[in-house]
Amino acid sequence: MEKRPRIAYFDVSKITDPAMLAEFERARREGAPRLQSHAVRANVPDVFWSFANAWRDTFVNGVCEHNIKELCRLYVSRSVQCDYCGNQRSTRAFVSGSKGLVEEDLKDLLDLEKAARYDDRQKAALRLAEAITWGTDLDDAAWDALHAYFSNEQLTELGFFIGLTMGQQRFNRLLDLEHNQVMGGTDAGLAPVIKEREQSQMQA
């Protein structure tokens, strides 16, 4: 029996707003945010657009590089134990080449002080994510590192985005969302292990 979310998905087939439909298509193509969380927010168009616009302006676009924001988003996912969000990947961040994130980069997210994979800039950003997520403080040395690696504009955006995604992921965790329950599903933006599981289930 298919598990259903705690708040019903809005019926996407009833959407008449071309802009909202275009945003759902973008999410299907790029994988982030996933279609199911979008379909919950679509129950209230103002909520949908509040999140979609903030996501576009501070995650997809913005003044701080995308990979840093994706790393922080995934730190939040691991911290708040939102498997739905944690099994999502930004296709833009996980690209082949020297500048793209790889799955191995996520191995030590919750033990970042011991992690050898992260450079000092990434660690500074992840400490900010840690402080926002857990409500801890940052000492002067941590702030000095943040200001050494990021501009005021970048820190403002990064802090806002971490707070935005933390709240949304805590909410999503409660909803029992399942991938591929909206618009026929898509494997764009799914973590490799989940993508393989979904493909196996389709073939069974």
Backbone bond lengths (Angstrom), bond angles and torsions (degrees), N, CA, C in turn:
res aa  C-N    CA-C-N  psi(-1)  N-CA   C-N-CA  omega(-1)  CA-C   N-CA-C  phi
1 M - - - 1.468 - - 1.527 109.68 -
2 E 1.309 116.53 127.83 1.466 121.07 -176.81 1.523 110.95 -70.62
3 K 1.329 115.01 130.43 1.454 120.06 178.11 1.526 109.69 -72.78
4 R 1.318 116.39 137.90 1.451 121.64 179.38 1.520 110.03 -109.78
5 P 1.321 117.55 151.72 1.464 120.14 -178.76 1.522 111.60 -70.86
6 R 1.317 115.97 157.42 1.462 121.39 -179.60 1.527 112.09 -67.68
7 I 1.321 117.39 -26.38 1.463 122.82 171.53 1.526 106.37 -119.55
8 A 1.318 117.02 125.88 1.466 120.83 -172.88 1.528 111.62 -62.67
9 Y 1.316 115.50 143.78 1.456 121.17 172.77 1.524 109.50 -67.09
10 F 1.323 115.97 141.29 1.459 119.15 170.77 1.524 108.42 -69.38
11 D 1.309 116.98 141.79 1.462 121.49 -179.75 1.527 109.24 -72.53
12 V 1.326 115.48 105.99 1.462 120.71 -175.44 1.521 111.19 -61.73
13 S 1.329 117.36 -28.39 1.467 120.03 -179.60 1.528 112.12 -65.72
14 K 1.337 117.04 -15.53 1.461 121.19 -179.96 1.528 112.89 -95.07
15 I 1.319 116.76 0.31 1.466 120.14 179.00 1.526 109.31 -75.08
16 T 1.313 116.17 127.66 1.470 120.87 179.05 1.522 112.34 -110.80
17 D 1.322 117.44 -10.73 1.462 121.88 -179.58 1.528 109.45 -76.01
18 P 1.323 119.04 114.35 1.474 120.72 -178.44 1.521 112.91 -58.92
19 A 1.321 117.00 -35.51 1.467 120.05 -179.33 1.528 110.99 -66.80
20 M 1.335 116.61 -40.68 1.465 119.62 178.75 1.524 110.27 -67.18
21 L 1.323 117.32 -41.75 1.456 120.09 176.86 1.526 111.36 -61.30
22 A 1.325 116.34 -39.40 1.467 120.34 178.44 1.521 110.85 -64.64
23 E 1.329 117.06 -36.74 1.462 120.32 178.03 1.526 111.09 -67.61
24 F 1.336 117.18 -38.98 1.463 119.33 175.13 1.527 111.02 -62.99
25 E 1.311 117.23 -39.84 1.468 120.52 178.72 1.524 110.87 -65.96
26 R 1.331 116.38 -39.30 1.466 119.47 176.71 1.524 110.51 -62.16
27 A 1.344 115.77 -43.39 1.458 119.58 179.46 1.533 110.94 -64.08
28 R 1.333 116.80 -37.83 1.463 119.59 177.16 1.535 110.64 -63.10
29 R 1.326 115.78 -40.49 1.461 121.32 -176.89 1.531 112.44 -72.76
30 E 1.332 116.72 -41.54 1.458 120.66 -172.71 1.531 113.39 -98.65
31 G 1.323 116.90 -16.97 1.456 119.86 173.43 1.514 116.16 83.77
32 A 1.315 118.11 -3.15 1.468 119.87 -177.82 1.524 109.78 -146.50
33 P 1.333 117.45 125.64 1.458 125.50 -7.29 1.517 110.73 -70.18
34 R 1.302 115.81 160.23 1.463 120.25 -179.19 1.529 110.54 -69.72
35 L 1.308 115.19 158.21 1.463 121.68 -172.60 1.523 113.53 -63.93
36 Q 1.323 117.81 -31.63 1.459 119.99 -174.38 1.528 111.55 -68.35
37 S 1.319 117.42 -45.00 1.469 118.68 178.86 1.523 110.49 -66.72
38 H 1.315 117.63 -34.88 1.460 121.26 173.78 1.533 110.66 -60.45
39 A 1.337 116.59 -41.64 1.465 120.71 -176.80 1.527 111.90 -69.04
40 V 1.329 118.08 -27.89 1.466 120.32 172.89 1.526 109.65 -70.85
41 R 1.327 116.77 -47.80 1.469 119.83 -179.30 1.534 111.54 -62.99
42 A 1.331 117.36 -27.52 1.468 120.83 -178.71 1.524 112.54 -66.18
43 N 1.327 118.34 -12.50 1.465 120.24 173.41 1.522 111.41 -58.51
44 V 1.345 116.21 -27.87 1.470 121.32 177.30 1.528 106.66 -130.29
45 P 1.329 118.28 102.41 1.469 120.08 -175.21 1.532 114.39 -52.12
46 D 1.334 117.66 -37.50 1.467 119.00 179.39 1.522 111.32 -64.19
47 V 1.333 116.89 -36.56 1.464 120.60 176.33 1.527 109.41 -67.83
48 F 1.317 116.05 -44.63 1.465 120.93 178.72 1.518 110.91 -54.00
49 W 1.344 116.18 -51.29 1.458 119.43 -175.48 1.524 112.26 -74.11
50 S 1.313 117.19 -31.04 1.463 119.34 176.27 1.520 110.24 -59.13
51 F 1.337 115.65 -46.37 1.455 119.04 179.34 1.525 111.63 -72.34
52 A 1.327 117.26 -47.44 1.466 120.77 -176.07 1.526 111.71 -59.46
53 N 1.326 116.67 -41.08 1.463 119.89 -179.88 1.523 111.47 -68.91
54 A 1.347 115.87 -42.56 1.463 118.92 178.62 1.523 110.95 -64.80
55 W 1.333 116.58 -40.32 1.472 121.43 178.04 1.525 110.41 -61.02
56 R 1.335 115.83 -45.29 1.472 120.29 -179.99 1.529 111.15 -63.41
57 D 1.328 115.92 -45.44 1.460 120.15 -171.98 1.523 113.47 -77.28
58 T 1.345 116.75 -28.54 1.466 118.30 -174.19 1.514 113.99 -115.64
59 F 1.326 118.58 -9.18 1.460 120.81 177.23 1.520 111.16 -116.76
60 V 1.318 116.41 -58.54 1.470 119.29 179.79 1.522 110.34 -64.71
61 N 1.338 115.94 -46.36 1.461 121.48 177.98 1.526 108.83 -107.53
62 G 1.316 116.98 -152.61 1.454 119.29 175.72 1.512 114.10 107.06
63 V 1.324 115.21 -174.27 1.463 121.35 -172.87 1.523 113.42 -103.99
64 C 1.314 117.54 -14.61 1.467 121.47 177.49 1.523 108.09 -102.60
65 E 1.333 117.08 142.29 1.459 118.40 -173.14 1.529 111.94 -63.80
66 H 1.306 113.34 146.22 1.456 122.75 -171.81 1.529 112.58 -60.74
67 N 1.330 117.45 -41.87 1.461 120.51 -176.41 1.522 112.26 -61.08
68 I 1.319 116.93 -38.24 1.468 120.90 178.09 1.528 109.63 -63.69
69 K 1.318 116.29 -43.37 1.470 119.82 -179.91 1.522 111.33 -66.39
70 E 1.329 117.48 -38.74 1.452 120.05 178.12 1.526 110.92 -65.61
71 L 1.315 117.44 -39.45 1.464 120.78 177.71 1.527 110.47 -62.02
72 C 1.320 116.56 -42.45 1.463 120.55 178.31 1.527 111.14 -67.36
73 R 1.326 117.42 -38.95 1.463 120.32 178.10 1.519 110.58 -60.52
74 L 1.322 116.39 -42.49 1.456 120.23 -179.46 1.526 111.64 -72.12
75 Y 1.331 116.99 -29.09 1.466 118.91 172.57 1.525 109.56 -61.46
76 V 1.326 116.32 -44.74 1.463 120.58 178.56 1.524 110.04 -60.54
77 S 1.329 117.32 -44.55 1.474 121.09 -179.38 1.519 111.46 -56.58
78 R 1.329 115.69 -47.19 1.463 119.51 179.97 1.529 110.31 -65.06
79 S 1.307 116.78 -38.46 1.466 121.02 -175.78 1.519 111.81 -68.22
80 V 1.332 117.31 -45.48 1.466 120.35 -176.31 1.525 111.91 -90.52
81 Q 1.353 115.93 1.15 1.465 122.59 176.23 1.538 112.16 59.68
82 C 1.323 114.62 43.77 1.466 119.25 173.06 1.525 107.94 -95.07
83 D 1.328 116.22 95.11 1.460 120.04 -178.00 1.521 111.67 -65.07
84 Y 1.325 116.04 -34.39 1.471 119.40 178.49 1.524 110.28 -58.15
85 C 1.337 116.73 -49.28 1.469 121.16 -179.87 1.531 111.22 -72.93
86 G 1.328 116.00 -37.17 1.456 120.05 -178.18 1.510 113.70 -68.54
87 N 1.329 116.75 -22.13 1.463 120.78 177.82 1.518 112.38 -92.27
88 Q 1.312 115.74 10.51 1.465 123.00 176.88 1.523 108.51 -101.35
89 R 1.318 116.61 143.57 1.458 121.77 177.50 1.530 109.20 -131.63
90 S 1.307 116.07 143.42 1.455 120.60 171.15 1.522 108.08 -79.20
91 T 1.326 116.91 117.70 1.463 119.26 -179.59 1.526 111.36 -62.71
92 R 1.309 116.67 -25.18 1.464 120.38 178.85 1.525 111.53 -72.85
93 A 1.326 117.38 -33.55 1.463 120.68 -179.17 1.524 112.04 -80.92
94 F 1.337 115.97 -34.97 1.464 120.52 -177.98 1.520 109.31 -97.47
95 V 1.314 114.86 71.98 1.460 121.58 178.13 1.518 108.64 -113.41
96 S 1.324 116.03 155.31 1.455 119.56 178.64 1.524 109.63 -70.34
97 G 1.320 114.79 150.49 1.458 119.44 -179.56 1.516 110.93 119.32
98 S 1.304 115.41 172.17 1.463 120.84 -172.23 1.519 113.55 -69.27
99 K 1.335 118.74 -21.46 1.457 120.68 -175.76 1.530 113.60 -98.37
100 G 1.316 117.66 -6.72 1.458 120.39 -178.57 1.517 112.13 -84.82
101 L 1.330 115.74 150.57 1.452 120.27 173.15 1.523 109.55 -73.56
102 V 1.327 116.14 152.63 1.456 122.21 174.21 1.519 108.01 -128.58
103 E 1.321 116.54 161.68 1.462 120.51 -176.04 1.531 112.03 -57.17
104 E 1.317 116.69 -33.23 1.473 120.16 -179.54 1.527 111.54 -62.16
105 D 1.337 116.82 -24.69 1.461 120.38 179.26 1.528 112.04 -65.34
106 L 1.318 117.42 -18.16 1.459 121.22 -175.17 1.526 112.59 -94.15
107 K 1.301 117.06 -7.37 1.457 121.51 -172.92 1.526 112.70 -59.32
108 D 1.317 117.30 -42.27 1.467 120.90 -173.37 1.523 113.05 -110.97
109 L 1.312 117.08 27.72 1.465 120.35 -176.19 1.524 112.69 -56.26
110 L 1.312 117.67 -40.65 1.461 120.28 -175.92 1.524 112.50 -90.18
111 D 1.312 116.38 4.74 1.468 121.21 175.73 1.518 108.24 -132.65
112 L 1.337 114.26 49.83 1.464 119.43 -168.05 1.522 113.61 -66.47
113 E 1.327 118.03 -25.92 1.469 118.97 -179.54 1.523 111.28 -67.00
114 K 1.327 117.09 -27.72 1.463 121.03 179.58 1.519 112.28 -95.96
115 A 1.328 116.06 -10.28 1.461 119.94 -174.41 1.525 111.32 -72.19
116 A 1.323 115.19 130.91 1.460 120.18 178.99 1.522 112.19 -90.06
117 R 1.324 117.42 -12.93 1.464 120.54 -174.49 1.514 113.10 -76.22
118 Y 1.334 117.87 -24.00 1.459 120.47 -173.15 1.514 111.20 -94.37
119 D 1.327 115.60 137.56 1.454 118.61 174.90 1.532 108.71 -83.00
120 D 1.324 116.02 175.97 1.467 120.23 -174.35 1.530 111.52 -62.99
121 R 1.316 116.94 -33.62 1.468 120.33 179.50 1.522 111.14 -67.20
122 Q 1.331 116.37 -45.54 1.459 120.23 177.51 1.524 111.25 -62.50
123 K 1.327 116.75 -41.17 1.459 119.70 179.75 1.527 111.50 -64.67
124 A 1.316 116.80 -37.29 1.469 119.55 178.39 1.526 109.64 -62.19
125 A 1.330 117.01 -44.87 1.463 120.90 179.36 1.521 111.45 -64.99
126 L 1.322 116.83 -41.29 1.456 120.58 -179.70 1.524 111.77 -67.73
127 R 1.320 117.78 -31.57 1.472 119.50 174.63 1.525 110.49 -66.00
128 L 1.329 116.84 -35.56 1.465 119.77 175.14 1.531 109.63 -64.70
129 A 1.320 117.05 -44.26 1.462 120.58 177.52 1.528 110.89 -60.55
130 E 1.301 116.23 -40.68 1.468 121.00 179.04 1.530 110.94 -62.24
131 A 1.327 116.80 -46.33 1.463 120.73 -178.33 1.527 111.48 -64.51
132 I 1.335 117.10 -42.38 1.465 120.30 179.49 1.524 110.67 -66.84
133 T 1.324 116.88 -42.87 1.464 121.19 -176.14 1.522 112.10 -67.98
134 W 1.318 116.59 -41.14 1.456 120.38 -173.71 1.526 113.59 -101.31
135 G 1.328 117.59 -2.70 1.453 119.89 179.10 1.513 113.89 70.49
136 T 1.332 116.71 30.03 1.465 120.91 178.36 1.524 109.42 -96.92
137 D 1.310 115.94 174.75 1.457 121.22 -179.03 1.522 111.31 -100.16
138 L 1.313 115.58 160.28 1.461 122.45 172.20 1.520 108.19 -111.73
139 D 1.317 117.02 131.54 1.462 119.29 179.08 1.525 110.25 -81.57
140 D 1.331 116.22 177.13 1.464 120.60 -177.07 1.519 111.98 -59.99
141 A 1.340 116.34 -37.26 1.464 119.33 -178.81 1.529 110.83 -64.74
142 A 1.336 116.62 -39.23 1.464 120.15 179.26 1.523 110.48 -66.49
143 W 1.340 116.26 -41.02 1.466 119.33 177.80 1.527 111.27 -67.50
144 D 1.324 116.65 -37.83 1.469 119.69 177.27 1.531 110.29 -60.50
145 A 1.332 116.26 -41.18 1.462 120.19 178.92 1.526 110.53 -65.41
146 L 1.325 117.01 -43.13 1.466 120.02 178.60 1.524 111.19 -60.06
147 H 1.337 116.38 -43.49 1.468 119.16 -179.51 1.531 112.22 -73.04
148 A 1.320 116.81 -22.42 1.468 119.52 177.01 1.521 111.39 -73.08
149 Y 1.315 116.41 -30.45 1.457 120.58 -173.90 1.523 114.71 -106.06
150 F 1.321 117.50 -17.74 1.459 120.62 -175.64 1.519 110.37 -133.22
151 S 1.317 115.69 145.59 1.467 120.79 174.43 1.521 109.50 -76.64
152 N 1.325 116.65 167.62 1.458 120.48 175.83 1.526 110.88 -58.46
153 E 1.322 116.24 -39.55 1.458 120.68 -179.97 1.531 110.72 -64.38
154 Q 1.315 116.64 -43.23 1.461 120.33 179.59 1.525 111.56 -65.56
155 L 1.323 117.16 -40.75 1.468 120.71 179.28 1.522 111.48 -66.21
156 T 1.314 116.16 -37.93 1.465 119.66 177.88 1.519 110.33 -62.39
157 E 1.325 116.41 -47.81 1.461 120.25 179.82 1.522 111.28 -65.25
158 L 1.318 116.97 -44.58 1.462 120.84 -177.51 1.525 110.82 -62.30
159 G 1.327 116.91 -45.32 1.457 120.09 179.10 1.511 112.02 -63.40
160 F 1.327 116.54 -42.60 1.458 120.25 178.39 1.518 110.90 -62.25
161 F 1.328 116.85 -45.96 1.462 119.68 -177.77 1.523 111.54 -64.97
162 I 1.318 117.43 -41.98 1.470 119.83 178.42 1.526 110.16 -59.84
163 G 1.333 116.88 -44.39 1.458 120.19 178.32 1.520 112.14 -63.38
164 L 1.326 116.65 -41.48 1.466 121.19 178.86 1.516 111.26 -61.18
165 T 1.314 116.29 -50.16 1.465 119.41 -175.52 1.517 111.10 -72.61
166 M 1.329 118.27 -30.09 1.460 119.80 177.29 1.525 110.74 -63.59
167 G 1.327 117.06 -47.32 1.451 119.78 179.38 1.508 112.55 -62.96
168 Q 1.327 116.91 -43.44 1.457 120.73 -178.85 1.523 111.05 -66.72
169 Q 1.325 117.42 -38.48 1.463 119.72 -178.95 1.524 111.60 -70.94
170 R 1.308 117.18 -35.92 1.472 118.93 175.20 1.527 110.08 -62.27
171 F 1.315 116.97 -38.25 1.460 121.94 177.46 1.529 110.49 -68.39
172 N 1.332 116.78 -49.26 1.463 120.90 -179.31 1.520 112.36 -57.01
173 R 1.328 116.03 -36.83 1.474 120.59 -178.18 1.528 111.35 -58.77
174 L 1.322 116.24 -32.33 1.465 120.56 -177.92 1.527 113.40 -79.74
175 L 1.316 117.24 -15.20 1.465 120.83 -168.30 1.521 114.94 -88.42
176 D 1.341 117.46 -8.61 1.474 121.01 -177.52 1.522 111.76 57.59
177 L 1.316 116.08 45.36 1.461 119.91 177.99 1.524 110.34 -73.23
178 E 1.304 115.83 145.70 1.462 122.06 175.91 1.515 108.73 -124.67
179 H 1.309 116.56 139.74 1.461 120.06 177.89 1.535 110.54 -65.56
180 N 1.335 114.34 151.00 1.467 123.05 172.68 1.530 114.24 66.61
181 Q 1.329 117.18 33.42 1.467 120.63 174.62 1.529 112.24 -103.95
182 V 1.324 117.51 0.00 1.463 121.58 -176.49 1.525 109.21 -130.18
183 M 1.319 116.93 136.39 1.468 124.21 176.26 1.523 112.73 56.93
184 G 1.297 116.54 33.25 1.462 118.97 177.61 1.505 113.93 78.13
185 G 1.338 116.52 -5.94 1.449 120.18 176.79 1.510 114.24 80.78
186 T 1.305 115.21 167.23 1.457 123.15 176.37 1.518 107.66 -159.34
187 D 1.327 116.58 145.61 1.459 118.13 177.02 1.532 111.57 -95.92
188 A 1.331 116.48 3.49 1.463 119.34 175.78 1.522 109.39 -62.62
189 G 1.308 116.50 128.50 1.453 120.32 177.13 1.508 115.17 80.94
190 L 1.316 118.52 10.02 1.456 120.17 175.40 1.524 109.58 -90.43
191 A 1.333 116.16 143.41 1.457 120.35 174.19 1.522 109.41 -58.75
192 P 1.326 118.88 145.75 1.462 120.99 -175.47 1.525 114.01 -52.75
193 V 1.325 118.11 -42.49 1.465 120.57 -177.80 1.525 110.72 -64.99
194 I 1.334 117.53 -36.23 1.462 121.02 178.73 1.526 110.12 -74.40
195 K 1.315 116.68 -37.77 1.467 120.79 177.72 1.531 110.25 -60.80
196 E 1.330 116.22 -42.14 1.457 120.30 178.81 1.528 110.92 -65.68
197 R 1.332 116.54 -39.86 1.464 120.45 179.06 1.531 110.85 -64.39
198 E 1.341 116.06 -43.60 1.462 120.28 179.63 1.524 111.17 -62.43
199 Q 1.322 116.50 -41.87 1.474 120.59 179.93 1.517 111.27 -65.48
200 S 1.343 116.34 -38.33 1.474 120.57 178.82 1.518 110.72 -64.83
201 Q 1.338 116.85 -40.27 1.448 120.89 -180.00 1.534 111.62 -66.84
202 M 1.340 115.91 -35.44 1.458 119.91 178.90 1.535 110.72 -68.39
203 Q 1.329 116.68 -32.13 1.456 121.19 -177.26 1.517 112.23 -82.97
204 A 1.347 115.71 -19.14 1.485 119.94 -176.09 1.527 111.22 -69.52
